[in-house]
């Protein structure tokens, strides 16, 4: 069951909304919410974009009296945190009220990703945290969430008061990189000069196709420190954690890929970048 201050009903979604830019902030990770909002507003937002902010809450699974006593309080806390983020959007970014939708969802994110409301729309999904380790406390949760998003997912870690992006990791496991994301890379490269690591999948195309994919990313990352690696499978939790260790502010880009399944055993991909490669300046 979902409680939200939007007029849109889950079962009667205006199909025209799909043509707009829908940005979804996963607000379960309180310490990174403002960094996620800053990233979304600076790099994803365009006039007319709709900003959805979701906070989940769940009934305690112990004691009937405890359930009755705590459930309203937990829902109220979720709604209160959402209202605080809405106020931040309005005061800091002058977002109009009708472009902000708050979702206090009873259940977990995995359940929300299975709803018609989510699956019938196109999203750019953003989440962030000061500490990457706190985002996903268990391997199963990490794998399940990333596999079920099936949309462009932007994960930020290590952000505190300074929202500058120092390092970017891209899993290139789709046939081509979408034009909007290439434009996004270009904006970040120009303004922030980050280190960029790209893991190319062997699953797509000929050597010529690989070269074209690689060249498109190079053309979009001028000014950045760029390194390419090649992988056989999707990147797993262990590898993403390895990338995110350290105090630097990092961005992970996982493009829309409904067929993605996270797997382990790819340490070499990131080790070659984190420990050995100096990258190339273009």
N, C-alpha and C positions, 0 to 999 in steps of 0.2 A: 504494500500500500504506500502511495506517495502523497506527501502533503507539500503543496507548493503555492506560491503567490502568483502564478501565471494563469491566464485564462485558458490556455491550451489544455485540452483533455487528452489523456494518453490514447484513448481509443478513437479520437477524432482529430487527428493532426492535420493542420493546414499544409497541404503538399507543397504550396509555394514557398514555405519556409525553407525547404531543402535547398532552394537556389541561393539562399543567403549564406553568409558566413556565420556558422554556429560554433562558438568557442565554449568549451566545457572545462571549468576549473574544478578539479577534484580537491575539495577543501577539508578532507579528513586529516590532512597533515598540517596542523595549525602553524608551525614555525615557518613553513615555506609558502604560505598562501599569498603573502604580499609580493614575494619574488615571482610567483606564478602569474599573478595579476599584472605585474610590471612587464614581464616578458610578453604576455598576451596582448597588452595594450600597445606596446612599442613595436612588436614585430608581426602580430597576427591580425589585429583589429584594422578594419577599414570602415568607412561610413556605412551605416546600416547593419553592421555586425550585431548579432545577439549574443550576450554574455550570460551563460548559464553557470551557476555555482551550486554544486551539490555537496551536502553534508549528510552522511549516513548515521543512523542510530539503530540500535537493536534492543529488544526486550531482554532483560536478564533471564537466563534459563534455569533459575533456581527459585523455588518457593513462590506459591501463588500470591501471597500477600505482598512479598517483595516486588513481584511483577506489577501489581496494582499500584504500589506506592512509587516505584521508580520510573515507570514508563513515561508518564506525563512530564516528569522532570527532565529525563533524557531528551525527549522531543523538544522541550522548551529550550534546553541548552543548545541543541543543534540550530534551532530557529534564531536564537539570539546571536550565535556566532555568524550565521549567514547575514543577518541584518547589519552586523558590524562591517562585514566585507562589502555589502552593498553601499553603506555610507562611505567607505573608503573609495570605492569606484566613483561615487558621485562627487566627493570633495576633491579628490586628487586628479581625476581624469574627466570630470564634468560629464559623466555618463548620464543620459536621460533615463528616467525611471522605466519607460516602456521598452528599453533595450536590455534590462537586467531581469533575469528570471532566477528565483531561488527555489531549490528543491531540497526539502528535508525528507529524506527517503528512509522508510522503515525497512531495514535489511542491509546487506552489504553491497559493495560495488559490483561484485560478480553477478549478483541477482539483478541489479539495475541494468547492467549491460545486456541482459536477456530480454528486457522489456521492449514493447513496441515503440514506446517513446524514443528510446535510444536507437534501436535497430532501423527505424524508418527514416532516420535523418542522417545527414553528413556532419561530422564534427571535426574540430581540431581540439584534441584533449591535452590538458596541461596539468602537471602536478609538480610540487617542489618541496624541498626540505633543507634545513641547514645541514643535516647529517643524512647521507644516503642510506646508512645502515638502518635508520629508523623508518624509512619508507616501507621496507619489506622485511618484516621480522622473521618470516619463514620462507623457505624455497617454494613451497606449494602456492603460497599467496602470490608471490612474484610471478611465477609461471602462469598461474591462472589469470591474473589481471592482464598481463601483457598479451596473452593469447586471445583473451576475450574482447579487448578493446576494438580490434579490427578497424581502427581509424588511425589517422596520423597522431602519434603520441610524442609529447615533448616532456622529458623528465629533467628537472633542474635539481642540483645538489650543491651544497657548500656555499649557498648564498646567505649573506647576513645583511649588513647595511649597504654594502656595495653590490649592485646588481650587474656589474660588468661580467661578461662571459669570457673566461680565459681558455677553456678547452671544450671541444665538441667531439662527440662520437656519433658516427652515422653507420647504421647497419643497412647496406645497400643490397637487400635481398628481394628486390622487385625488378622487373625487366628494365624499367627506366625510372629515373628520379622525377617526380612530378614538378612541373614548371613552377608552381607557387613555392615549393620548398627550395628550388634552386634560387628563386628570387630572395627568399628568406636568408639563405646562406650568403648571398651577395651583400645584403644589408648588414648582416653581422660582421662579415669580413671587412667591410669598409669602415665600420664604426668602431670595432673592437679588436681587430687583428688577432683572433684566437688561434690556438693550435687545433687543427682539424684532423681526426683520424677516420678513415673510411674503410670499412670492411666489406669487400666485394664478394658476392656469392658466386660460386662456380656454376650454379644451377641454370644460369640464363645465357643463352646465345653463344655465338662464335667469338674468336679472338677480336674480330673487327667490331662486334657488338660491344664487347667489354671495353675496347679502346674508346668507342663513342661515348659510352656511359661515363668513363673516367674523364674524358675531355670535357664533358658538360659540367662536371663538378669542378674541375680545374678552372674553367672559365668563370665560374661563379664564386671562386674563393681567392681571387687575386688579392694579395696583401696578407693572406693567412699562411700559417705554417702547415703544410699539407702532407699527409702520409697515407699511403694505400697499403692495405693488407688483403689477403684472399682467404676465404673460409669456405668450408664444404657445407656447413649447416648454419642454422640460426644461432645467435649468441645466447648463452645461458646466464643464469643469475650470478654464477661465480665470476664470469668474465666482466659483467657489468659492474660488480662490486670492485673488481680489480681496477677498472678504469676510474671509479669514483673515489678511491682512497686519496687522502691528502686534503690540504686545506683550500685548494683552488676551486673556484666556482666553475661548474661543469654543466654542459647541456648534452643530453642524449636524445637523438632523433630516431624514432622508429616509424617508418612510413607505413601507410595503410597496406596491410597484407593479411587477408583472412586466412591464408594457408600457413601462416607462421606458427611454428611450434618451438618453444625454447628448448635447447639441448645443451649439455655440458661437453667438456673435452676440447675447448677451443682456446686454451690459455695462450698458445703460441701467437694467436692473432693479436692480442693486446700486449703480450710480453715484448714482441718485436718492436712495438711502438713505445711502450712505457719505459723499457729498459735499454733498448739497443739503438733504435732509430733516432736520428736527429731531425728527420723530416726534410722537406725541400721548401725553400722560399720561392714563391712565384710572384 
